[in-house]
């Protein structure tokens, strides 16, 4: 048995030739050397295992229950898939995680698609997950239920925060796509039922990958428009994937932050989205949303008509009652001369009215003449005319001042030029420029005016018009 452990376990025994006997170390007695033993390092073996797994299991589908599910600071998801007998570690990169419609959590039964890899530092095999979907329920439906439950706990669906629609909206905001049928249906209904309404349309994409940020942006913009009384947000019908932008959390929170009532009109009557629960009012279709907006006006106008009819009927009844009372009073003997006295009083009132009107006309005429007289007096003290005269005098004085300043400047310039000419003629530099020179002693401390002040061999400096010359005295005379 000890001979078995002397052989490399990864190599098979070589067959013996005819007539050869094995030796104690297991080699042929008269044969040559066997193949050399090959020893692998742990890293080399791990790499070979990794290459085998990644080559054969490049794409697999694995079903199991999530546990130890956590998103780390780098944005990657790490988890463990397990069943009743085994478990498999896995991870999902942030670039793939962002496309999931639901939030992975412990206890969820899921199906993962990915490839098997080996984590070399620990020698563990794991699955690099590229797609994850719930088992038994769609990812979109699970994401819908998760977001609905979370927002409901935050109180975003509470009835207490729902605002009533305005009775007579003057400015109506609309958030939808300009290419869809929803905007045409809304405008058609509003033109028919509320033609003088002011519409503010903020277009956005309502379908696709970037639709949710675009809808949230449009809601923020229309919320900042002054004077908007109510906002309609929605689109036409479609599949759950087409309507998914209105199930995103950013759209729900944008609806909750709009400062005016919001009507959600997404899809058909059977379609429900998160936006429907957050909005103040849900409309089954975009056309129904437009009818809800102007329903207040129709009800208001109907109420006015009913009050008008009631007021007219009450006035007619009161007039009839008073008319009967007048007829009854007029038929009594005590009131037989009343119409004549009333007629005399009416004539007297008419005469007094004419006299009063004539007196008022005369008084107004006197006041008007007095006013005209005061106006003529006021025109003699017209401030505009006086300002005009002062402006004319000011312009003349400004012209004279400018002329005097110019003449004074010309005289000063001429005087300066004459003085500069005289100064130039007396300048020693001008004398040097005519060919003369000035002789200095060696340190330029004294001008040489007498040849007796120097002796032969002394150094002197001769200053010319341009530059200086160093010289040596050879003789004096």
ABEGO torsion letter per residue (X at the ends): XAAAAABBAABBBBBBBBGBBBBAAGBBAABBBBBBBBBBBAAAAAAAAAAAAAAABABBBBBBBBBGBBBBAAGBBBBBBBBAABBBBBBBBAAAAAABABBBBBGBBBBBBEBBBBBAAAGBBBBBBABBBBBGBBAAAAAAAAAAAAAAAAGAABAAABBBBBABBABBBBBBBAABAAAAAAAAAAAAABAABBBBBBBBBABEAAAAAAAAAAAAAAAABBGBABBBBEBBBEBAAAAAAAABAAAAAAAAABABBBBBBBEBAABBBAAAAABABBBABAAAAAAAAAAAAAAAAAAAAAAAAAAAAAAAAAAAAAAAAAAAAAABAAAAAAAAAAAAAAAAAAAAAAAAAAAAAAAAAAAAAAAAAAAAAAAAABAAAAAAAAAAAAAAAAAAAAAAAAAAAAAAAAAAAAAAAAAAAABAAAAAAAGBBBBBBAAGABBBABAAABBBGBBBBBBBABEBBBBBBABBX
